[in-house]
Amino acid sequence: MPYQWQKRLLEDVAQNCQWPDLLAVPTGAGKTSVIYIHVFLNAMAGLQSAGIDVAEHDLSRLPRRMALTVNRRALVDDQFTEASALKEALQNSTDSVLQEIRRGLSLRSGLAVINASEVTESDSKSEPEDFYVLEMRGGASLSSEDRLWRYHPTACAVICATPDMFGSRLLFRGYGTSRGARPIEAGLFAYDTVLVADEAHLSQQLLKTARSIKRVESYRSNSSVSLPTPLQVVETTATPANLDSGLHEIRLDQTDFEHDKNLETRMRKQKTVVIEPPSSADKLAADIANECVLLMRKAPGSVGCIVNNVSTASAVAKDIQDALKKEPLSDSNTSEEIVLCLTGPTREYNRTEVLSRLREGTTRCVVGTQTLEVGMDVDFAAMVTELAPASSLVQRLGRLNRGGALDDATAYIYYSPDKKSTAPYEKEDLQQSLEWLKQFEGTAEGLSPWAASHSQMPATASSRMLFQRLEYWDAENLSSTDEDLATDLNVDLQNPSDLNLWLRDSLDSDDAPNIGVVVRDLPSTVNIALEYLHLTPPVASEIFPLRSYAQLQKKTWSKVKKSTERLFIYRAGAKNEDEFTAYSIDKALSSEPGELLQSGDVIILDTSAAVFDDQIHAFTPEQTQNKQEKDVFNRTAGDTLVLSGSQTRRDSDGAITHVSPLFDTLSAIEEKQLDLKNLNEELDEKINSRTSAESTGEELKLQKEYGRLNADFQEALQDICERLISEEDIKNSVLGREKNAATLIPDFLSEEVPESAEASKDGTTHTVTSQWLIIHLSSSLLETTTAQEVTLKDEKRDRVFLLGEGGHEDCVGKRVGVLARHLGMNPETIETLKEAGLHHDDGKKDLRFQDLLHYVARVPAQKKKYEQTSYWAKSGTSHRLISQEQQYRLEHGLRGWRHEQRSVAEYSRLPDGEKHALDQKLVERLIGTSHGHGRGSFRDNADTLIPITERNNETASAPQEDIENVYRNAHELFDSGEWEALITTTHERYGIWGCAYLEALLRAADVTISMEGKYAHGSVSTAR
């Protein structure tokens, strides 16, 4: 049954369609219930929209998305696990109540309305969801499934993120997000979303920034466009700085205990406080260790020990292990099995094992730093802790008798007044905490959660003198997409401002860097390793989080150099060629961390690098002695599987022998893959050459043959994988999921390696051919520009026409209109979005672009004339080679060319009778920014956008007078500064994030129509 405070929260949100500003609930009182309340109310809003009487109040304005942030990665994982379990229950349960909630979520998402509105056919095999759950943390790239929420803005979603990952997205600079997708995420987070900032005392700057969005957006001068509610912000904390905040709040009340007896037990169970006499600095670790050993011999469960820095934790753990070696516990074998030292954050893959050991009772004492404070959901029978600020102590004791199973549990607090350094805390904060703590010593409840929440605890001194206030001009600056304004100049994404000013509570250089480390089995040749990494980017579960920038100093890399000579840096969201960069360790030694790394980056090392500890796999190169870490990619990557092997090895007699089974088995399916490619090209030729929109009998025969051959190929692929990989690797891999979901990318790569360790000195080498078999899910999202602009991802391929009823633009216009109507927008907004959808791809009529879409490698290039009934929106080629396309773009001036830029010029030349939107400038803006570019400037001027060769070409995409009109409009827009003025004007009228939200709706319609394979059959009408 829900607690009383949870019922009040639900009723309060339902009545006001507004979440409270403050949720002041002690640790252990069920704050994660906000996830359930959010999902339940969205389901009720869905049922209400269908005319079902489920609530007194109108729920339509409730936020559809909930973003939960907390400044501890482990807690982000916990929240994600909780939300994922709820989603699974809703999907699989036969319970009638849960099924009705699922029905409500479906109605809320409007999937039935959207599907019913379609007049085109679709061969899509994947249905969009009505409830999304995803995690954002640590620099790992999101899978295609994790990106789907962007393109379904009407669906309910729960997003679990670190403050940096959420905040950077809100400010148009999403770490790990492509430039084109950043405005989408910013708009969706700024509207129809509630931010729940857990442990808010750790994220005060993010709170101030997030609460500024509504104020900055209120400056917009035009109300003709209707938008959902702007970002709502909930501050949740177990340690409120004062008891009278002046905010709209929900608190746990003492009267609640009359109904919630079990909650009272958890909140008021005695937690005795014992303040130990001060220790000298050199004896502090020994005194803490002695106390832990005594408790281990008598406590009815595991003992938690939390200290303030890594060196103290390591010393305490060693002293405990030494003591147990001399006098073991009666029920244990070795001290290594029962004492665990957590000196820093660990990767998710290993964290499951750690929690399992704790819950099974095989670990009797855990020694840790702040990782244990709010980073692990554990329950200790006794605790020993070093003195910390009051808020930190409350968090630490929240792990003591967490479930309330014991009648009494004791916390022993140690401190040393003569310690030279009190880092990471201020000495004054510790002294105030000690004085505050004395009031709980000897009391009946001690420092129970309830007692702590009703005491005015001393505020911890801020590490910043002032917090930053987000202003309109800051937002305008941040929202720029920073186009590359020189044709052949590729530079890193400019950062016009330091995001830390608006996201971080501390600007110290040693603050948590949001940078991770991954180990991989990689090819020894750098270029080959880079190619491999592009195909297998890091995933969240395999990343070791770094706890501070101190771990990136030169002394660290000098340790790493002993076991490897290179490293790779992964920057998700960078340009494709810049995502991975290789560096020598010497380069790292000669550079400051900020020169090579930025927040969200991932460092990739070879498995030979001895940089991790022996117990929990934390990044500790200074303490590691020749320990190799496993490559766990196959056990953590849900949509990719890797097999590797070497062709040769040296046997005991020195002879080089053939050993890899990959060579024997891959050859059997390479021929099938080649046949598939040839058949695909033959099918493309048929599609290109026919004059009717109807598929011919010969085409249908080829498509049937293609399906049969593809099934054989997949069966052979399945067979090789089942024979070559272990059960542990295959358990969570792509295999065993939907059939025909994998494609083969074999890569036979030769490397020159030393014949032996001795021979390497004189340079003698032999050739070894390594193989890397990489299998991906084929049903991936159309994320890249090439896929969205050019390729139709659909097995039953047919031409996708641009214009006319049932054409691509018609479908997008109808879809975005349905989305806007379902979101409750007014007729003026709906018409604006529909008109933008109906013209967003007009620029694809460019002759060169049409030639690109019709391009087939096996057919010689021919001069073609395109008409209103034959313009294509997508290519029919599903196996187009990227290298061929890039070469074509380079030869025809399409490298970096933006078709949506020309689309604006095409739209602006239309007579007024063909324009129906109230604000045509907003339509122009939405068309131009429909792929995330042009937010500020475009690269091309009129002469490069519509070159003289096309204007003079008799087979050009429009009559000569029309081309000249388009060119003149392009000149006014992109040579005279009109476009930059238009961006400024629309920002002022509709808000910076308001424009981004409307862009997100248009992009959602465009991408989903492309994903679903929408196309027209029969004759094509040119009517709009």
N, C-alpha and C positions, 0 to 999 in steps of 0.2 A: 504493500500500500504506500502511496506517496505521503511524504511528510507534510505537515501543515504549511510550512513556509513554501514548499513547492506548489501546493494548491494556490496559495496567495499569489505567487509569481505567475502561474498560468492564468488565473482570473484577471490579474492586473494587465498582462500583455493583451489578453483577448479583449478587454474592455477598451483599451486605449490604442490598440494596434501599435504600441510603442513599448520597447523594453525599458526597464528602469535604468537610471544612470549608475547605480551602485547596488551590488549584490554582496552584502557583508555576512558571510556564512563561514563558520570555523572549519578548519581542515577535518575531513572525515564525515561531513554532514551531507554529502551527496550533491556537490556542485555540478558534477557531470550530467545531472538530470536536465540541464538546460538543453542538451541535445534532444532528449525525448520530448520536452515541451515544444521545442521548435518544430520538430517533425509532426507531432500530434496536431498542433494548431494549423500547420499548413495543410494537413489532411482534412481538418474540419473546414478550412476555407475552401478546399476543393469540393467537398460535399455540399457546402452552402451555395456554391456557384451553380450547382445542379438543381437548386430549389429545395434541398433537404434542410429541414429546420433543426440545426445542431447547435446554434448559439444565439444569444440575444443581440449581440452586436455584429456589425459588418466587419468581417475579417479580411476583406479583399486587399487592404493596404498593408497586411503583415509582410515583413521581409521574407523573401523566398530563400535567401542564402544566409547561413550562419558561418562566420569565420571565428574559430577559437585560436587564440594565441597564448603561448606561455614561453617564458625565457629558459626553458629546459627541454632539450630534444627528447629525453626519455618520456617526459610527460606529454609531449606532442604525440609520441608513439602510443601512449596509453589512451589518449583521447581518440586517436584514429582507430585503435582496436575496438573501443567501445562503440563508436559510430558504425564501424564495419559489421560488428555483431548484430546491431539493430537492423542494418540493411539486409543481412542474411536472413534474420528471423522474419522480416516482412516478406521477403521473396519466397521463402520455403515453408512457412508455417501454414497449417490447415485450420488454425484457430480463426473463428468467424470474426472476432474483433480485429485481429491483425489484418485479415483480408479486407475488412472494410476500410481500415486506415490506408492500406495499399491502394484501394479504389479511390480514396480521397486524394492521395498524392498524384494518381494518374489524372484525375479531373483537374487538379491544381496545375499540372504541367500543360494541360490542354492538348495532349497527344491525339485524343479522339477528334477534337475540333480541327486540329491541323490536318490530320489524315483525311477527314471528311471533306475538307476544302480543296483537295488536290484534284485536278482534272487530267493529270498526266500519269503515265504508267511508270512503275519503278520495279527494278529487279533487285533491290536492296535486300540482303539477307540478314542484316543486323538492325534491330529495332532500337530507337533511342530509349533511354531510361527515364523514369519519373522521379528518381531519387539518386543523387550523386554523393559519394563520399571520397575524399582524396586528402592526401598529405603533402605538405610543402615544407621541405627542410633540407638543409645541408648541401646544396649545390648539385644534387643529382638531377639528371634530366627526367622529366615526366614522360611516362609511356603515352602511347596514343590514346589509351583508354582514359588516362588521367587528364587529358586535354579536352575531353568531350564536353565537360560542363560549360566551357566557354560558348559552345554553339547551341546550347539549350537553355536560354535565359529564363524560360518560364518554369523550369523544373526546380524542385526543392533540392538544396545542397547543404552538406556539412563539410567545411574545409578546415583541416587542422594544420596549423603552421607556426613556425617561429616568428617572433615580431619582425625580424629583418625581412623574411620572405613575404609576409603579408604587406608590411609597410612599403617595401620597395615596389611592389605591384601597384599599390594604391597611388604611389607617386610617379607612375609611368616609367619606372626603371626596374621592372621585375627581374631579380636575380635568376638566371637560368631560363629566361623567357626570350624568344626571338623578338627583334625590334618590331616586326609587323603585328605581333600579338599583344604588345604592351598596352596600347590604347584600349583594346578589348577588355583586358583584365582590370585596368584602372576604372573604366566606366562601370563595369559590373560590380566591382567592390564598393564604388562610391554611391551606388543606388541599389535599392531593393536588397540590402545586406545589413545584418547586425554583426558587429564585432564584439565578441566576448573576450576581454583581456584578462586572463587568469593570472594570479600572482601579480596583480597590477602594480604593486609597489616596486617591482623590478622593471617596469616598462612605462614610466611616467611620461617620457618624451613621446612615445608612440601614442599614448592616450591624448596628449595635447594636440598632436598632429591630426589624429583621426577626428577629434571633435571640432577641428577647424574646417573640415570639408563642408559641413552644412553652412557655416558662416561665409566662407568664400563663395559658395554657389548661390547664396542669397543675393549676391550683387548683380545677378543677371537681370537684364532690363526688360525682357520679353516673356510674357507668361502664356503665349499662344500655343507653345508646345507643352504638353502634359508629360510629366515624368513620375516614376514611382517615388516613394519616400527616400530622402537622402540617407546616407550611412548613419545608423544608430550605434551608439557605443555604450557598452556595459563594462563597468569596472568591477571585477570580483577579487576579493581578497579575504584571507582569514585574519589579517592583521591591519585593520583600518587605523589610519593615523589619528583620527579623532572620532568621537561618538556622535557628533552633530555636524554632519558634512554639508547640510543645506541642499543636497541633491535628492532627486526622487529615488528612493531606495526600498529594497526589500531586505529585511533582516530576520534572523532566527530569534524568536521571542520566547521568553521563559514560559509563558502560558502554553506554548506548543507542547511542552513536556507532559502536560496533562493528558494529551492524546498519543504522543510519540514516546512511549516509555523506552523503547529500544534505542531511540536517538538520544534520550537523556542519559542512558547508560554509557553510550559512547562519548558524549560530550562532557560528562561530569565524573567519569571514573577517575579515581585518584592517581595523579602522577606526582609522586613525592619528589621534591627538589632538595638535593644535598649539595651545598656549595663547599667544596673541599678547600682546605687551607692552601694558600698560594705556594706554588712550587718554584724552585729556581729554574732558570732557563735551561740549564744543562740536564735537569732531572725531570722536566715536564713529560717527555715521551715515556720515560721509565715508570713514572708514577701512574700515568694513564694505562700503560700496559699491565701493570700489577693489578689495577682495579679490574681490568677486563678479565684477567685470568681467574681472579676470585669469583667474579660473577658467572663465568663459564662453568664453574664447578657447582654452582647452586641455582642458577636461574632456570626456570622451567621452559626455556626456549632459546632462540638465538639472541646474542648480545650485539647491539649496534654501537659503534665507536666512530664519532665524527669529529675531525680536527680541521684546522684552518688552512693547511698547506700540504703539499705533496711530501716534502722532506719529513715532516712530523709523522704523517701517515705511514711512510715507509719504515721509519724508526720504530714506531709503535708495533707494527706488524712483525718486524724482525724480533723485537723483544718478546712478544707473545709466543712466537714460534720457538724461540730459544728456551723459554720457560717450560713449554709443553714437551720439548725434547727431554728435558731433565726429569720432569714429572708429568707424564701423559695423563689425559683424562681417562677415567676407567672404561668408558664406552667408546673409545676411538682408537684408530690405528696410528695415523701420522698427523702431525700438526699441519702439514700442507693441505690435507683434505678438509680440515675443519676451520681454517682461518683464511679468509678471503680479503685481499686488499684492493679496494677500488680507488685508484689515484687519479682517475680522470674519466671522461666520457668514453664509452665503448660503442662499437657498431651494433646495430640491431640484431645481426645474425648471432652474435655471441651473447647478447643480453638475455635472450630466452633461456639459455643454459644457466646463466647466473641466477635468475629468478627461480628456476626449477630446483637448483641446489638449495636455495634458501627455504623454499616451501616444503621440500622433502626432509629438511632437518639435517642433511649431511654437512652443512656449514653451520658452525656454532658461534662464530664471531665474524662480523664484517667491519673492517676498518676502512674508512673512506673520508673524502673531503666533501665539498659542497655537492658532489654528484649524488650523495645519499640524502641531502637536505630536502630537495624537491624533485629528485631525479629518478627515484625508484619507489614503486608501490610495495613496500615491505612492512612487516609487523614484528617489532622487536619486543622481547620480554623484559629487557633492561637496557639502559643506555649510559654510555660514558661520552661526554662531549667537552670540547674545549670551549671556553667562553667566546661568545659571538654577539653581534648586535641583537637586540630584543626580537626583531622580526625574524631573524634567522633561527634563533633559539626556538621560537614557537613552531617554525617549520620542522626543525629537527625533532622536537618532541611529538610532532604529529605522526612520526613513525614509531613511537613508543606505545605499546598496547593499543595499536590502531583499531583493532576490531573490538576492543573492550572485553576480551575473554578473561582477563585477569582482574582480581579485585583491587590489586595495587601494583604499580610498577614504579621503579625509581630511576631518576636521572641524576647522575653524578657530574657536576660541573667543575672542571679544572681550569686554572689560569696561572699565568706567570707575569707579575707586574714588572720584572726586570728584563723581560724579553726585548731585545734590541729592535726587532721588526715585528709589527702586528699585522703585516700585510696578509690578506687583502683588505683588512679593515683599518679604520682610524682608531687611534688609542682612546680618543675622547668618546667615541661611540661605545667602545668596550667598557669604559668606566661607567657611563650612564646605564648601560645594560646591567652591570653588576649591582648597581644601587636599586634599579627597578626589580631585579630578580629577588632581592632579599625579602620583599613583601610576601612572596609565595612560600618561603621556607617555613616549615612547621605548620602550615595550614591544612585543613581537612582535605581540600581538593588538590592542593599543590598547584602546579601549572597545567591544569586541565584545559582543553580547548575552550570550554565555556568561561573559565576564569580569565584566560588570556584575552578573549574577545571583549571582556568588560573591564579591561584595565587600560588606562591611557599610557600606552607604551611610548618611550622616547623615539622620536623620528631619527632615522639614520641620516647623517650629513650627506648631501648630494655631492657627487664627484664633479658636477658641473656647476659653475657659478650661476648660469642662467639657462633656462630652457628656451628653445627656439620657437617662435610664433610663425606659423605658416601664413603668408600673405598672398594676395592675388597674383602679384608679379612673380613670386616664387613658383606658384603653380603653373603659370604661363611658361616660364622658363623650363620647368621640368617636363612639361607636356610635349615639348618639341621632339620630333623623331630624329633630328640631326642627320639630315640627308647628306650623302657624299656629293659634294657640289663640283667635283672635278672628275671627268670621265674615267681616267685611268689611275686615279689615286685612291687606294684603299687604306683607310686609317682606322684605328680602334675607335669604338663608340666613344664619343666625347661625353664627359660627365660635367655638365655645366655647373653643378653644385655637389658638394659632399653630402650624400644622403644621410650620413651619420648625424648631421645637425638636426634632422627631423625624426630620427629613429632611435638613437642610442641615449641611454641615461649616463653613459660615461664616454668621454672622448679620449680616454687614455689609450696609448698605443698598444697596451697589453690587454685590452678588452677582448672578449670572445670574438674571434675573427670570422666565424661562420665559414670556415675552410675545412675540407676533409682530406683524408688520405686513403688510397685504395692500393692493394697489391694485386698484380696479375702475372700469369705466365705469358710472356710476350716474346715475339720473334726478336732475335738479337740485332737484326738490322733496323736502324731507326726508322727509315721510310716505310718499311714493311710493317713495323709496329704501329706507326701512325695510321696506316691504311686499316689495320685490324681494329684499332680503337675507334675510328670513325663508324665502324659497323657495330661496335659493342660498347656504347658509352656507359659510364658508371650508373649503377642503380643505388637507391637509398640504403638498402640493407647491407651493402658491402662496404660502406664508407665509415672510416674511423674519424670522428670529429676531433679537431684540435681544440684544446681548452684555452689557449692564449697565443698571442703573437710571439711570446718568448720561445715557443717551440719551433719557430721558424728562423731563429738567429743563426749566424754563421757557425757557431760551435755545434749546432745540431747537424748541419750538413757535413761538417768534417767527420762526424761519427758515421753518418750514412755512407760516406765515400768509401769506407772500409769494406762495404759489402756490395756496392753498385756504383757505377760511374755516370748514370743518367737518370733523368726523371722527365715526366710528361705532365703538362698542366692542361686540365680540361675546363673550358669556360662555356657553360651551356648558354645558348642564346646568341653567341657570337656568330659572325659570318661563318659559313660552312668550312671554308679553308682555314679559319682562325680558331675553330673550336678546340683543337688540340695543338699544342706546341711542345717541341722537344728541347730540353736543355741539358747541358752537362752539369754535373755536380759542381764543377769549378765555376760555372756561371752563377749558380746559386750562392757559392761562397763569396763571390765578388759583388753580390747585389744585396740591397736591402729588401726585406719582404715586400714592401709596398711597390717596388719596382717591377716585380714579377707577378704578384698576386693581388687579387681584389676579392671582396666578400662574395661568397658563392662558388669560388673556384674549388677544384678537386685536384690534388697532386696524385699522380699514378706512378708507383714504383714497381720494380721487378720483385718477384717473391723471394729472391735471394737477399734482398735488403733486410738486414737484421735491425728492425726499428720498433719491435713490439715486445711487451712484457710477456711473462710466462703464464699469467693467470687469466686476465680478462681482456687481453689484446688491446691495450691502450698504447698510444704513440709515445714511447719512452726510449729513444735511441741512445740516450746517455747511460741507460741502465741495462741495455740489452746485450747479451753475449751470444752472438752467432745464432740467433733463433730465426728460423724461416717461417713465414706465415703462409697459410693455404690460400689459393685462389678459389673463392667461393662463388664466382659469378654464376655458374650453372645452377647453384642452389638458391640464388636470390633473384635472378632475372626472370620475371614471369613470362615474357614474350620473346625470349631469345635463348638459343642453346648453342654452345661452342664445342666442337671436337677438334683436337689437334693431334698431329703425329709427325714423326721424323722418318724420312725414307731410309736412312742408314744409321748404323752404329758400329763401333769397333768391338770385336769379340776378344776373347782371352788371348788368341794368337795374333792379334793386331790386324786381322782382316776386317774390312768394312762389309757389313751384311745388310740385306734388305729386311726390315722388320715390321714396318707399319702396315696394319690391316687396311688403313684408309686407301692406300694405293690400289690394293686388290679390289676393293668394293666400290670405290668412287667411279672407276672406269665403267662399271656396269650401268650406272645411271647417267653418266655424262652424255651418252648418245641420246638418251630419252630427252634430256634437257635441250640438246641441239635440235632435235626434231620438233620440240615444242616451239622453239624460237622461229624455225623456218615456217611452220604451219601458221604461226601468229602473223608473220609478215605476209604470207599468201592471203590470209583472211583480210588484212588491212588493205591490200591491193583491190580486193573485190569491193570492199566498202567504199574506197575512194573512186572507183571507176563507174559505179552504177549511177544512173540518173534519177531513179525514183527513191522515195523514202522507204519503200517497202523492201524487206530483206528478200533476196532471191533464194530459190531452192538450193542452188549451189552453195550459197553462204551458210544456210542452215545445216547443210551436210558437213561443211568444214567446221562449224561450231560444235557439232555433235562429235566429230572426230577429235577436235581439240579437247573436249571434256573427257573423252575416253583416255586419250594419251596422258592428260594431266593426272587422272586418277591412277594410272599405272606408275607414273613418276612419283606420286605421293606415297604409294604403297612401297616402292623400292626405297624411298627415303626413310620411311618408318622402319623398314627392316634393318637398314644399316645402323640406325641410331640405337635400336633395341639391342643389337649385338655388340655395340662398341662402347656404351656408357653404362655406368653403374646405376643400380636401383636408386641410390641416394641422390644422384644428379638428376635422374629422370623424373623423380617424384613430383616436383613442382614445376617442371619445364613445360615447354609448348607442346610436347608430345602427349598424346592421350586427350587433347582437347579437340575441338571441332575438326572434322576431316577436311582435307584439301586446304589446310590453313598454313602450310609452310612452303617456302621457296628455298632453293639451294644456291649458295654462293660459294663455290669451291675456289680456292686461291692457292695455286701451286707456286711456291716461292723458293728460290735458291739462295743460300747464304754461304759465304766462304768462312769456314771456322778452322781453328788450329787442329792439326791431326792429334795432338796430345799436349798435355801441360808442358812437357819438355820441349816439344817441337815448336810451340808458340813463340819461344824466345828467338828462333831464327826465321820466323815468318812462314814456315811450312804449313800449308792448309789443304783441305779437301772440301769438296762441295757436298753440302747436305741440303736436301729439298724438304722443307717443312710444309705441312698442309694445315689449313685452317678451314674447317667446315662450319659455316655460320647459318643457322636456321632462324628465320624471323616469321612471326605471324604475318600473313599476307593481308589480313583485313585491318590494315592500319589506317589511321585518320589522314585525310587529305590535308597535310599540314604545310608542306613546302609550297613556295610560290609556283614552281613548275607544275605540281600536281593540281593546284587550284585553278591555274590559268589554262593549262594545256591538256592534261591527261584525264581521261575518263576511266575510273577504276571500276570496271564492271566486266564480268566474264562474257555476258551476252552483249557484245559491243554493237553500237549503232551510232549513227551520226547525231550529234547534239547541235541543233540549230540555235542561232543567236536570237533571231527576231521572230515575230509572229505569235499567234496564239499557241500555247504549249511550248514555245521556245524557251531557252534558258532564262532570258531576262524577264519574260512573262511569268515564269514559275517563281523566280526570286521576288518579283514585285508582289505577287499574290501571297507568297509565304511570309514576307516581312509585314504585309498588311494584316494577316491573320495573327501573327505574333503580337503586333501592336494593339490590335483589338482585344486579344485575350488578356493583355496586360492593363486594360482599362484606359487606354489613351484616347484623347479626343479626336474627332474627325479630321481636324486640321493636321495633327501629327501623323495620323494614319495615311492621309493623302500624301504628305511630304515623303514619308518613308517608301510608299508604293512607287511614287514617281522616281525616286532615287534608284530603286530596284529595277525599274523598267528601262533605265538608261545607264546603269553602272558599268556595263561592258560595251557600250557603243564604240569605244576606241578599238575594239578588236576587229572592226571593219577595215583597218589598215591593211593594205595589200600585202605587205611583208609578213604581217602576223597571220593572215589567212594562209599564205604559202607555208608558213611554219606548221600550222595546224593540219594542213593537207599533206605535209611532207612524209614520204615513205622512202626508206633508204634504198630499196631495190628498184624504185621507179625513177627514171631520169627526170630532172626538173623541167617543167613545161610552163609556158606562159598561160596564165589562166585569168579569166574575167569572172569576178564574183558579183552576184546580184542579191537583191533583198531576200530572195527565197533560198539562197545557197550559202549565206554566211554561216560559218561554224562557230560555236562557242567553246567546244572541246574537241580534242583529237580523238579518233577512234582507236589509236594505237596504245595498247596497254604495256607493251614491252619496248617503248622508245628508249634508245640509248642516250644517256645524259650527255656523253661526249659528242654525239652527233648533233644534238640540239644546241649545245654550247657553241659548236663550230658554226652552225647556221646563224645563230644570233650574232656572232662576231662578224661574219661576212656581210650581214644585211643591216647592220646598225641597230640591232635590237638588244645589245648587251646593256643592261641597266635601264632599258626603255620601259616606261610605265604606261600600259594601255589605259589605265584609269585617268591619267593626265590628259590624254587625248579625248577620253570620254567626256570630260568637263567641257572641252572646246566644242565637241559635237552637240552636247545638250544646249549650250548657250546660244547656238546659231538657230535653234528651232523657233518657229514663229510662236507668238504668244498664245495662239489658239490651241497649240499642242502642249502647253504647260498649264497645269491645273493647281499646283501647290501654292499655298498662301505666301511662302517665303522661298522664292526660287534661288536665292543666294545660299540658303541652307541646303537645298537640294544639290547645288553645285559642290558645296563643301563635302557632303556625304558621298557623292560620286567620286570625287578626287581622293578622298581618304579611305576608300572602301577596301584597300589592302594594307592599311596602316602606314602609308607613306604620305608625304606632302604636308605634314603638320608643322607648318612654318614655310617651307620652301620645297620646290621640286628641283631636280638637277637640270633637266632639259629645258631649253628655250624653244621657241616656235620652230626655228630652223632645224634643230636636231629632232624635235618631236615629229614634225611632218616635213621631211627633207624634200629638196627640189626635185629629186628623182621620182618621188611619188606624185608630186603636184603636176609634173609634166607627163606622167605615164598614161597612155591611152586606156590601159586596162586597170586604172586606179580604182579604189574602192568607192568612189562617188563621182558624179559628173563634175567637170572642171570648175563650174561656178560654185558648187558646194564645197569642193576642196579649198578653194580660195577663201570662202567664208570661214571655214574651220580654221584655216591658217591665220586669218586676221584675228579671230577670237582668241586663238592660242597666243598670238603676239601681245594682245591687250592683257591677257591673264598672266603670262609667264615672262614677259620681257619688260612690262611697265609697272610691275609691282601690285597689280590688281589682286592676284591670288593671296599674297601675304596680307593685304588689307582685308580680304574676305575672311581669312582665318581669324584675324583680330576681331572683326565685326561679329562673327558668329559666336566667338567666345563671350563677348560682352552681352549678346542677346540671350544666349541659352546656357551659359556656364561652360567652364572648361571641361569638367567631368560630365556635364549634361551632353555636350557634343560627343564625347567619347562613348557615352552610353548609347546614343542613337547610332553611332558607327558600329557598335557591338551588335545591335539588332540587325543591321543590314548585313554585316559579315556572317552572322549566324544563319540568316536565310540563304546567303550565297553558298556557304560551305555545306550546309545540310542538303540543299538541293543537289550539289555536286556529289556528295557522299552517296545519296540515294539513287544516283544514276538516272535522274529525271530527263526524259527526252520525248520528243513528239513523234507520233506515227502518222502515216498518211500524208496528205498534201499539207503544205505549210502556208499558212496565211500570213501576210505581212501586216495585218491589222494590229493596231496597238490596243 
